[in-house]
Amino acid sequence: MKIYTGTGDRGKTSLFSGERVSKASTRIEAYGDLDELNSIIGALIAALPDDSVDLTDDLQQIQADIFMICAWLATTANSPAIKSLERIKKKQINFLENAIDQLENKLPDLKNFILPGGHTSAAWAHVARSVCRRTERHTVLMLEASNDDETTDQLQMALIYLNRLSDYLFVLARECNRLHGLSDIPWKQS
């Protein structure tokens, strides 16, 4: 099978459930953002120290969860395929909350706003965080337009997950700097 098909040459793409939609639709924006986020997390993993096995494992689990959310965003409510999709559940949200708590226990208290940056891995975590926030905004738009209870419930869970994920990525950026002996860069007003 060739990687190029030409079927998207006129600005349309196929959803997982088979429908053809505009590449500019809110749905495509949302799962395109997730695809971008997943790629950035891959770059973040590549920038972590080699001995960061636990962080790498956590981030790869997050990448798997992102694929799960992508499948939901790429499937319409009336599609038979929706019944076979895995769901984001409270356990994935709890996983993020526990990971945040564990990371925060290693970090000094935050007393100021900080600038994104520091070590390359921290910078990637901040980029991932900002893309996660954009994904959140596009998911809210989908949620507001949803009129199917099952889809609405799953979009709400995805939204909660993305909200926790952006918090996790912020704390992870701070942890990446700590791992490399760097301090957070405080924001100083001019």
SEPADO-23803 format. One record per atom (N, C-alpha, C): residue in three letters; x, y, z. Coordinates in steps of 0.2 Angstrom, whole numbers, padded with zeros to 4 digits, always signed. Example, Ala and Ser with C-alpha at 12.3 -4.5 7.8 and 13.67 -1.06 7.14 Angstrom:
# residues 2
ala+0066-0028+0039;ala+0062-0022+0039;ala+0066-0016+0039;ser+0064-0011+0035;ser+0068-0005+0036;ser+0064+0000+0039;
END
This chain:
# residues 190
met+0004-0006+0000;met+0000+0000+0000;met+0004+0006+0000;lys+0003+0011-0004;lys+0007+0017-0005;lys+0005+0022+0001;ile+0009+0026+0003;ile+0008+0031+0008;ile+0003+0037+0005;tyr+0004+0038-0001;tyr+0000+0043-0004;tyr-0005+0040-0008;thr-0011+0043-0007;thr-0017+0041-0011;thr-0020+0046-0015;gly-0019+0052-0014;gly-0022+0058-0018;gly-0029+0059-0016;thr-0032+0056-0011;thr-0039+0057-0009;thr-0040+0063-0006;gly-0035+0066-0003;gly-0036+0072+0001;gly-0034+0078-0003;asp-0033+0078-0010;asp-0030+0083-0014;asp-0035+0089-0014;arg-0041+0088-0013;arg-0046+0093-0014;arg-0049+0095-0007;gly-0045+0094-0002;gly-0046+0097+0005;gly-0051+0093+0009;lys-0052+0087+0007;lys-0056+0082+0012;lys-0052+0077+0014;thr-0054+0074+0020;thr-0051+0068+0022;thr-0056+0063+0025;ser-0054+0057+0026;ser-0059+0052+0029;ser-0058+0051+0036;leu-0064+0051+0040;leu-0064+0050+0047;leu-0062+0042+0048;phe-0061+0040+0054;phe-0060+0033+0056;phe-0067+0029+0054;ser-0072+0033+0055;ser-0079+0030+0054;ser-0081+0030+0047;gly-0076+0033+0042;gly-0078+0032+0035;gly-0080+0038+0032;glu-0083+0043+0035;glu-0086+0049+0032;glu-0080+0053+0029;arg-0082+0057+0024;arg-0077+0062+0021;arg-0079+0069+0024;val-0074+0072+0027;val-0076+0079+0029;val-0070+0084+0027;ser-0072+0090+0028;ser-0067+0095+0026;ser-0061+0095+0031;lys-0055+0096+0028;lys-0049+0096+0033;lys-0049+0102+0037;ala-0053+0107+0036;ala-0054+0113+0041;ala-0059+0112+0046;ser-0062+0106+0047;ser-0068+0105+0052;ser-0065+0105+0059;thr-0069+0107+0063;thr-0067+0107+0070;thr-0064+0100+0073;arg-0068+0095+0070;arg-0065+0088+0072;arg-0058+0087+0070;ile-0057+0089+0064;ile-0050+0088+0061;ile-0045+0092+0064;glu-0047+0098+0066;glu-0043+0103+0070;glu-0041+0099+0077;ala-0046+0096+0080;ala-0045+0093+0087;ala-0040+0087+0086;tyr-0042+0083+0081;tyr-0037+0077+0081;tyr-0031+0078+0078;gly-0030+0083+0074;gly-0024+0085+0071;gly-0019+0088+0076;asp-0022+0092+0081;asp-0019+0095+0087;asp-0016+0089+0091;leu-0020+0084+0092;leu-0018+0078+0096;leu-0012+0074+0092;asp-0012+0074+0086;asp-0007+0071+0082;asp-0001+0075+0083;glu-0001+0081+0083;glu+0005+0086+0084;glu+0007+0085+0091;leu+0003+0085+0096;leu+0005+0084+0103;leu+0008+0077+0104;asn+0006+0072+0101;asn+0009+0065+0101;asn+0016+0065+0098;ser+0017+0069+0093;ser+0024+0069+0090;ser+0028+0073+0094;ile+0026+0079+0097;ile+0030+0083+0101;ile+0032+0079+0108;ile+0028+0075+0110;ile+0029+0070+0116;ile+0035+0066+0114;gly+0035+0063+0107;gly+0040+0059+0105;gly+0047+0063+0105;ala+0047+0069+0103;ala+0053+0073+0103;ala+0055+0074+0110;leu+0050+0075+0115;leu+0052+0076+0122;leu+0055+0070+0125;ile+0053+0064+0123;ile+0055+0057+0125;ile+0063+0057+0123;ala+0064+0059+0116;ala+0070+0058+0114;ala+0075+0063+0117;ala+0073+0068+0120;ala+0077+0073+0123;ala+0078+0072+0131;leu+0075+0067+0134;leu+0076+0065+0141;leu+0083+0061+0142;pro+0085+0062+0148;pro+0091+0058+0149;pro+0090+0050+0148;asp+0095+0047+0146;asp+0094+0039+0145;asp+0092+0035+0151;asp+0093+0038+0157;asp+0091+0034+0163;asp+0084+0036+0165;ser+0080+0040+0161;ser+0074+0042+0163;ser+0068+0037+0161;val+0069+0031+0163;val+0065+0025+0161;val+0058+0026+0163;asp+0057+0028+0169;asp+0050+0029+0172;asp+0047+0035+0168;leu+0050+0040+0167;leu+0047+0046+0163;leu+0045+0044+0156;thr+0050+0040+0153;thr+0048+0038+0146;thr+0042+0033+0146;asp+0042+0028+0151;asp+0036+0024+0151;asp+0030+0028+0152;asp+0030+0033+0157;asp+0024+0037+0158;asp+0022+0041+0151;leu+0027+0043+0148;leu+0025+0047+0142;leu+0023+0043+0136;gln+0025+0037+0136;gln+0023+0032+0131;gln+0016+0030+0133;gln+0014+0029+0139;gln+0007+0028+0141;gln+0003+0033+0139;ile+0005+0039+0140;ile+0001+0045+0138;ile+0000+0045+0130;gln+0005+0043+0126;gln+0005+0043+0119;gln-0001+0038+0117;ala-0001+0032+0121;ala-0006+0027+0119;ala-0013+0030+0121;asp-0014+0034+0126;asp-0020+0037+0128;asp-0022+0042+0123;ile-0017+0046+0120;ile-0019+0051+0115;ile-0021+0047+0109;phe-0019+0042+0107;phe-0021+0038+0101;phe-0029+0036+0103;met-0030+0034+0109;met-0037+0032+0111;met-0042+0038+0110;ile-0040+0044+0112;ile-0044+0050+0111;ile-0044+0052+0104;cys-0039+0051+0100;cys-0039+0053+0093;cys-0045+0048+0089;ala-0045+0042+0091;ala-0050+0038+0088;ala-0057+0040+0090;trp-0058+0043+0096;trp-0065+0045+0097;trp-0066+0052+0093;leu-0061+0056+0093;leu-0062+0062+0089;leu-0063+0061+0081;ala-0061+0055+0079;ala-0061+0054+0072;ala-0067+0049+0070;thr-0071+0048+0075;thr-0077+0044+0074;thr-0084+0047+0075;thr-0088+0047+0071;thr-0095+0051+0072;thr-0099+0046+0077;ala-0104+0050+0080;ala-0108+0047+0085;ala-0112+0041+0082;asn-0115+0042+0076;asn-0119+0037+0073;asn-0116+0031+0069;ser-0109+0031+0070;ser-0105+0026+0067;ser-0105+0019+0071;pro-0106+0014+0068;pro-0106+0007+0072;pro-0099+0006+0075;ala-0094+0009+0072;ala-0087+0009+0074;ala-0086+0011+0081;ile-0090+0016+0083;ile-0090+0019+0090;ile-0090+0014+0096;lys-0094+0009+0095;lys-0095+0004+0100;lys-0089+0000+0102;ser-0085+0000+0097;ser-0079-0004+0098;ser-0073+0000+0101;leu-0073+0006+0102;leu-0068+0010+0104;leu-0067+0010+0111;glu-0060+0010+0113;glu-0059+0010+0120;glu-0060+0017+0123;arg-0062+0018+0129;arg-0063+0024+0132;arg-0058+0027+0137;ile-0058+0033+0137;ile-0054+0037+0143;ile-0058+0036+0149;lys-0055+0033+0154;lys-0059+0032+0160;lys-0055+0036+0166;lys-0058+0036+0172;lys-0056+0039+0178;lys-0048+0037+0179;lys-0047+0031+0178;lys-0040+0028+0179;lys-0035+0032+0176;gln-0036+0034+0169;gln-0031+0037+0166;gln-0030+0044+0169;ile-0035+0047+0171;ile-0035+0054+0174;ile-0031+0053+0181;asn-0033+0048+0185;asn-0030+0047+0191;asn-0022+0046+0190;phe-0020+0042+0185;phe-0013+0041+0183;phe-0010+0048+0182;leu-0013+0052+0179;leu-0010+0059+0178;leu-0009+0063+0184;glu-0014+0063+0188;glu-0014+0066+0195;glu-0009+0063+0199;asn-0008+0057+0199;asn-0003+0054+0204;asn+0004+0055+0201;ala+0005+0055+0195;ala+0011+0057+0192;ala+0013+0065+0193;ile+0008+0069+0193;ile+0009+0076+0195;ile+0011+0077+0202;asp+0008+0073+0206;asp+0009+0073+0214;asp+0017+0071+0215;gln+0018+0065+0212;gln+0025+0063+0213;gln+0031+0067+0210;leu+0029+0070+0204;leu+0034+0075+0202;leu+0035+0081+0206;glu+0029+0084+0208;glu+0029+0090+0213;glu+0033+0089+0219;asn+0032+0083+0222;asn+0036+0081+0228;asn+0044+0082+0227;lys+0046+0082+0221;lys+0053+0083+0220;lys+0055+0090+0219;leu+0051+0094+0218;leu+0052+0101+0215;leu+0051+0106+0221;pro+0055+0112+0221;pro+0054+0117+0225;pro+0047+0120+0224;asp+0045+0124+0229;asp+0038+0127+0228;asp+0039+0133+0223;leu+0034+0134+0219;leu+0034+0139+0214;leu+0031+0145+0217;lys+0035+0150+0217;lys+0033+0157+0220;lys+0032+0162+0214;asn+0034+0161+0208;asn+0033+0166+0203;asn+0031+0162+0196;phe+0029+0166+0192;phe+0028+0163+0185;phe+0035+0162+0182;ile+0035+0157+0178;ile+0041+0155+0175;ile+0041+0155+0167;leu+0047+0156+0164;leu+0047+0157+0157;leu+0048+0150+0154;pro+0045+0148+0149;pro+0046+0141+0146;pro+0054+0141+0144;gly+0057+0136+0145;gly+0064+0135+0143;gly+0068+0131+0148;gly+0075+0132+0147;gly+0079+0128+0151;gly+0082+0123+0147;his+0082+0117+0149;his+0085+0111+0145;his+0081+0110+0139;thr+0083+0107+0134;thr+0079+0105+0128;thr+0073+0101+0130;ser+0074+0096+0135;ser+0068+0092+0136;ser+0063+0096+0140;ala+0065+0101+0144;ala+0060+0106+0147;ala+0056+0110+0142;ala+0060+0112+0137;ala+0057+0116+0132;ala+0052+0112+0128;trp+0054+0106+0126;trp+0049+0102+0123;trp+0043+0101+0127;ala+0044+0100+0133;ala+0038+0099+0138;ala+0033+0105+0138;his+0036+0111+0138;his+0032+0117+0137;his+0029+0118+0130;val+0032+0116+0125;val+0029+0116+0118;val+0023+0111+0119;ala+0024+0105+0121;ala+0019+0100+0122;ala+0013+0103+0126;arg+0014+0106+0131;arg+0009+0109+0136;arg+0005+0114+0132;ser+0008+0118+0128;ser+0004+0124+0124;ser+0000+0120+0119;val+0003+0115+0115;val-0001+0112+0110;val-0007+0108+0114;cys-0006+0105+0120;cys-0011+0102+0123;cys-0017+0107+0125;arg-0015+0113+0127;arg-0020+0118+0128;arg-0024+0120+0122;arg-0021+0120+0116;arg-0025+0121+0110;arg-0029+0115+0108;thr-0027+0109+0110;thr-0031+0104+0109;thr-0037+0104+0113;glu-0036+0106+0119;glu-0042+0107+0124;glu-0047+0112+0121;arg-0045+0117+0118;arg-0049+0122+0116;arg-0053+0119+0110;his-0050+0116+0105;his-0054+0113+0100;his-0059+0107+0102;thr-0057+0103+0107;thr-0061+0098+0110;thr-0067+0101+0113;val-0066+0107+0116;val-0072+0111+0119;val-0077+0113+0114;leu-0074+0115+0108;leu-0079+0117+0102;leu-0083+0110+0100;met-0079+0105+0100;met-0083+0099+0098;met-0088+0097+0103;leu-0086+0097+0109;leu-0091+0096+0115;leu-0097+0100+0115;glu-0096+0107+0113;glu-0102+0111+0113;glu-0106+0110+0107;ala-0104+0107+0102;ala-0108+0105+0096;ala-0111+0098+0096;ser-0109+0094+0101;ser-0111+0087+0102;ser-0118+0087+0104;asn-0122+0082+0101;asn-0129+0081+0104;asn-0131+0074+0105;asp-0125+0070+0106;asp-0126+0063+0107;asp-0123+0062+0114;asp-0127+0059+0119;asp-0125+0058+0126;asp-0119+0054+0126;glu-0118+0048+0123;glu-0112+0044+0123;glu-0106+0048+0121;thr-0106+0051+0115;thr-0101+0055+0113;thr-0099+0061+0118;thr-0104+0064+0120;thr-0103+0070+0125;thr-0100+0068+0131;asp-0102+0062+0134;asp-0098+0059+0140;asp-0091+0058+0138;gln-0089+0055+0133;gln-0082+0053+0131;gln-0078+0059+0130;leu-0081+0064+0126;leu-0078+0071+0125;leu-0076+0074+0132;gln-0081+0074+0136;gln-0080+0077+0143;gln-0074+0074+0147;met-0074+0067+0146;met-0068+0063+0149;met-0062+0065+0146;ala-0062+0066+0139;ala-0056+0068+0135;ala-0054+0075+0138;leu-0059+0079+0138;leu-0057+0086+0140;leu-0054+0086+0147;ile-0056+0082+0152;ile-0053+0082+0159;ile-0046+0079+0158;tyr-0045+0074+0154;tyr-0039+0071+0153;tyr-0034+0076+0150;leu-0036+0080+0145;leu-0032+0085+0142;leu-0030+0090+0147;asn-0035+0092+0151;asn-0033+0097+0156;asn-0028+0095+0161;arg-0029+0089+0164;arg-0023+0086+0168;arg-0017+0085+0164;leu-0017+0083+0158;leu-0011+0082+0154;leu-0007+0089+0154;ser-0010+0094+0152;ser-0007+0100+0152;ser-0003+0102+0158;asp-0007+0101+0164;asp-0004+0102+0171;asp+0002+0097+0171;tyr+0002+0091+0170;tyr+0007+0086+0170;tyr+0013+0089+0166;leu+0012+0091+0160;leu+0017+0093+0156;leu+0021+0099+0158;phe+0017+0104+0162;phe+0020+0110+0165;phe+0025+0107+0171;val+0023+0103+0175;val+0027+0100+0180;val+0033+0096+0178;leu+0031+0092+0172;leu+0037+0088+0169;leu+0042+0093+0167;ala+0040+0099+0164;ala+0045+0103+0161;ala+0050+0106+0167;arg+0047+0107+0173;arg+0051+0109+0179;arg+0055+0103+0181;glu+0053+0097+0181;glu+0057+0091+0183;glu+0062+0090+0178;cys+0061+0091+0172;cys+0067+0090+0167;cys+0072+0095+0168;asn+0071+0101+0170;asn+0076+0106+0172;asn+0080+0104+0178;arg+0076+0101+0183;arg+0079+0099+0189;arg+0084+0093+0188;leu+0082+0089+0184;leu+0086+0083+0182;leu+0093+0085+0179;his+0093+0091+0176;his+0099+0093+0172;his+0102+0099+0176;gly+0100+0099+0183;gly+0103+0104+0187;gly+0102+0111+0185;leu+0096+0113+0182;leu+0094+0119+0180;leu+0089+0122+0184;ser+0089+0128+0186;ser+0083+0131+0189;ser+0078+0134+0184;asp+0072+0134+0187;asp+0066+0137+0183;asp+0069+0145+0181;ile+0066+0147+0176;ile+0068+0154+0174;ile+0062+0159+0176;pro+0063+0162+0181;pro+0057+0167+0184;pro+0056+0172+0179;trp+0049+0174+0178;trp+0047+0179+0174;trp+0049+0186+0178;lys+0052+0190+0175;lys+0053+0197+0178;lys+0050+0202+0174;gln+0046+0206+0178;gln+0043+0212+0174;gln+0048+0217+0173;ser+0047+0220+0167;ser+0052+0226+0165;ser+0050+0232+0169;
END
